Amino acid sequence: MTIYREANAFDLPVFASLDKELFPYSPWSATQYKEEFSTPTRHFVVAVDEEQNILGYAGVFAPGAVEADILTVGVVPEHRGKGIAKALMSLITDWATAQGSTAMMLEVKVDNAAAIGLYQSLGYSTLNVRKDYFGAGLDAQVMRLELS
Ligand SMILES: CC(C)(COP(=O)(O)OP(=O)(O)OC[C@H]1O[C@@H](n2cnc3c(N)ncnc32)[C@H](O)[C@@H]1OP(=O)(O)O)[C@@H](O)C(=O)NCCC(=O)NCCS
């Protein structure tokens, strides 16, 4: 059974460790997660199994009645394709909506077909491409979802 809950401080080192595997081009350290986590405009959620092993995580920056930014979303490889990312995205989108966010924004590597497929399935559309956003030769697609 997959359980979804708000992240806590004990999850942060695991996020940092998973980032190295899932986002080798832009991992966050545990310190960066701690800083983000302690800021009230940020919200992190996690999917865990019954033994509290982390299966996936997501975070959003929602500073009020403006656009919210997706900070991260990742699912461990063995648990992909089960709807976990979709559920995590729904939780952070609901939280951003409750903060008054007008839209959701994100940057995704242009060759990340799985993530682009995820966002398109949720209704996101592509605004433009930012060259070298994740480093030299690593372009990002900027995607947006209007919130009603
Ligand atoms: C992208 C990622 C988060 C998707 O997680 P997931 O739990 O497997 O996704 P879900 O099972 O919730 O899939 C939801 C939808 O996303 C799309 N999707 C998921 N994987 C896909 C793939 N490999 N190719 C194309 N579309 C895909 C589908 O539309 C899917 O809906 P469907 O199953 O009804 O067809 C996961 O592959 C991952 O962690 N990748 C590495 C980290 C990363 O790149 N994060 C995004 C950074 S911007």
The ligand as an SDF file (V2000), in Angstrom:
LIG
                    3D

 48 50  0  0  0  0  0  0  0  0999 V2000
    8.7590   11.4830  -14.3130 C   0  0  0  0  0  0  0  0  0  0  0  0
    8.4430   10.5770  -13.1420 C   0  0  0  0  0  0  0  0  0  0  0  0
    8.3440   11.4410  -11.8770 C   0  0  0  0  0  0  0  0  0  0  0  0
    7.1010    9.8810  -13.4030 C   0  0  0  0  0  0  0  0  0  0  0  0
    6.7520    9.1230  -12.2260 O   0  0  0  0  0  0  0  0  0  0  0  0
    5.6840    7.9220  -12.2750 P   0  0  0  0  0  0  0  0  0  0  0  0
    5.2390    7.6780  -10.8810 O   0  0  0  0  0  0  0  0  0  0  0  0
    6.2540    6.7670  -13.0220 O   0  0  0  0  0  0  0  0  0  0  0  0
    4.4990    8.5670  -13.1220 O   0  0  0  0  0  0  0  0  0  0  0  0
    2.9810    8.1160  -13.0850 P   0  0  0  0  0  0  0  0  0  0  0  0
    2.9080    6.6170  -12.9550 O   0  0  0  0  0  0  0  0  0  0  0  0
    2.2420    8.9120  -12.0690 O   0  0  0  0  0  0  0  0  0  0  0  0
    2.5020    8.5040  -14.5460 O   0  0  0  0  0  0  0  0  0  0  0  0
    1.5560    9.5190  -14.7830 C   0  0  0  0  0  0  0  0  0  0  0  0
    1.5480    9.8400  -16.2590 C   0  0  0  0  0  0  0  0  0  0  0  0
    2.8250   10.3390  -16.6760 O   0  0  0  0  0  0  0  0  0  0  0  0
    3.0830    9.9180  -18.0210 C   0  0  0  0  0  0  0  0  0  0  0  0
    4.2880    9.0840  -18.0190 N   0  0  0  0  0  0  0  0  0  0  0  0
    4.8500    8.4240  -16.9670 C   0  0  0  0  0  0  0  0  0  0  0  0
    5.9610    7.7780  -17.3650 N   0  0  0  0  0  0  0  0  0  0  0  0
    6.0880    8.0110  -18.7050 C   0  0  0  0  0  0  0  0  0  0  0  0
    7.0330    7.6050  -19.6860 C   0  0  0  0  0  0  0  0  0  0  0  0
    8.0690    6.8100  -19.3780 N   0  0  0  0  0  0  0  0  0  0  0  0
    6.8710    8.0750  -20.9490 N   0  0  0  0  0  0  0  0  0  0  0  0
    5.8360    8.8740  -21.2790 C   0  0  0  0  0  0  0  0  0  0  0  0
    4.8860    9.2840  -20.3830 N   0  0  0  0  0  0  0  0  0  0  0  0
    5.0300    8.8560  -19.1170 C   0  0  0  0  0  0  0  0  0  0  0  0
    1.8650    9.1220  -18.4700 C   0  0  0  0  0  0  0  0  0  0  0  0
    0.9520    9.9960  -19.1070 O   0  0  0  0  0  0  0  0  0  0  0  0
    1.2940    8.6450  -17.1500 C   0  0  0  0  0  0  0  0  0  0  0  0
   -0.0650    8.4100  -17.2040 O   0  0  0  0  0  0  0  0  0  0  0  0
   -0.6080    6.9410  -17.6500 P   0  0  0  0  0  0  0  0  0  0  0  0
    0.1530    5.9420  -16.8270 O   0  0  0  0  0  0  0  0  0  0  0  0
   -2.0520    6.9980  -17.3170 O   0  0  0  0  0  0  0  0  0  0  0  0
   -0.3010    6.8230  -19.0950 O   0  0  0  0  0  0  0  0  0  0  0  0
    9.5140    9.4780  -12.9710 C   0  0  0  0  0  0  0  0  0  0  0  0
    9.7780    8.8730  -14.2280 O   0  0  0  0  0  0  0  0  0  0  0  0
   10.8340    9.9860  -12.3830 C   0  0  0  0  0  0  0  0  0  0  0  0
   10.9890   10.0560  -11.1570 O   0  0  0  0  0  0  0  0  0  0  0  0
   11.8130   10.3580  -13.2480 N   0  0  0  0  0  0  0  0  0  0  0  0
   13.1330   10.8210  -12.7440 C   0  0  0  0  0  0  0  0  0  0  0  0
   13.0260   12.1480  -12.0360 C   0  0  0  0  0  0  0  0  0  0  0  0
   12.4730   13.2270  -12.9660 C   0  0  0  0  0  0  0  0  0  0  0  0
   12.8700   13.3250  -14.1110 O   0  0  0  0  0  0  0  0  0  0  0  0
   11.5600   14.0550  -12.4170 N   0  0  0  0  0  0  0  0  0  0  0  0
   10.9650   15.1590  -13.1490 C   0  0  0  0  0  0  0  0  0  0  0  0
   11.8590   16.3290  -13.1430 C   0  0  0  0  0  0  0  0  0  0  0  0
   11.1870   17.7220  -14.0370 S   0  0  0  0  0  0  0  0  0  0  0  0
  1  2  1  0
  2  3  1  0
  2  4  1  0
  2 36  1  0
  4  5  1  0
  5  6  1  0
  6  7  2  0
  6  8  1  0
  6  9  1  0
  9 10  1  0
 10 11  2  0
 10 12  1  0
 10 13  1  0
 13 14  1  0
 14 15  1  0
 15 16  1  0
 15 30  1  0
 16 17  1  0
 17 18  1  0
 17 28  1  0
 18 19  1  0
 18 27  1  0
 19 20  2  0
 20 21  1  0
 21 22  1  0
 21 27  2  0
 22 23  1  0
 22 24  2  0
 24 25  1  0
 25 26  2  0
 26 27  1  0
 28 29  1  0
 28 30  1  0
 30 31  1  0
 31 32  1  0
 32 33  2  0
 32 34  1  0
 32 35  1  0
 36 37  1  0
 36 38  1  0
 38 39  2  0
 38 40  1  0
 40 41  1  0
 41 42  1  0
 42 43  1  0
 43 44  2  0
 43 45  1  0
 45 46  1  0
 46 47  1  0
 47 48  1  0
M  END
$$$$
